[in-house]
Amino acid sequence: MNCTEHESGTRIPIRGALKTLATARSQNALVITNQGTSRVWPLIAEHPLDFHFNPSTMGGSVPFGVGVALAQPDREVIALTGDGSLLMSLGSLVTVVAAGCANLTIILTDNNIYDVTGGQKTAASSLSVDYAMLAKSVGFETVATFDDSASWDAGVEEFLQAPGPRLAWLRVDPALPDDMKTVQEPMADQLTRIRQAM
């Protein structure tokens, strides 16, 4: 899939972006959220194979996704990460490819800020960091950029069916402040639920 140039000022509402993904995901796919997405995803989707990896280290969803993808090679794994989180673990992109995680999809929700710590700008917000080129340069099979709701809604299914590993770079609006207050299901309960669903 070809990457598109970012249009200044256009962004996808985060709830809408995640709702589109929740609708398109395979029912057998395990979805891992982290930080900001771990607070928004439960507001729009509930599935036995959802794992909200929080509290955790920023950037933890992609490395965690690698482990699950290797342990469950016949299952699609979708790891959601924000731009701030991915900046904390850029090396994990190399690990995804080196480990041969063809069943791993990374959804990068890029809002240029740290949602959960008060909305501070990320270091990359003043730079022209091209996350798509980073993923391509380390060998991701499928890389796509989505700048608006229409292209994401139209392209998500094709993207998820393309060869992996995959990375989708979504330019999104920051989450609503109230969405950041979502109460998390205890991690032990989540792990029990996922083990039973597998």
Secondary structure as GFF3:
##gff-version 3
##sequence-region A 1 198
A	DSSP	alpha_helix	14	24	.	.	.	ID=ss1
A	DSSP	beta_strand	30	33	.	.	.	ID=ss2
A	DSSP	alpha_helix	36	44	.	.	.	ID=ss3
A	DSSP	beta_strand	50	52	.	.	.	ID=ss4
A	DSSP	alpha_helix	61	71	.	.	.	ID=ss5
A	DSSP	beta_strand	77	82	.	.	.	ID=ss6
A	DSSP	alpha_helix	83	87	.	.	.	ID=ss7
A	DSSP	alpha_helix	91	98	.	.	.	ID=ss8
A	DSSP	beta_strand	104	110	.	.	.	ID=ss9
A	DSSP	beta_strand	113	114	.	.	.	ID=ss10
A	DSSP	three_ten_helix	115	117	.	.	.	ID=ss11
A	DSSP	beta_strand	120	121	.	.	.	ID=ss12
A	DSSP	three_ten_helix	123	126	.	.	.	ID=ss13
A	DSSP	alpha_helix	131	138	.	.	.	ID=ss14
A	DSSP	beta_strand	142	146	.	.	.	ID=ss15
A	DSSP	alpha_helix	149	161	.	.	.	ID=ss16
A	DSSP	beta_strand	166	171	.	.	.	ID=ss17
A	DSSP	three_ten_helix	177	181	.	.	.	ID=ss18
A	DSSP	alpha_helix	187	197	.	.	.	ID=ss19
###
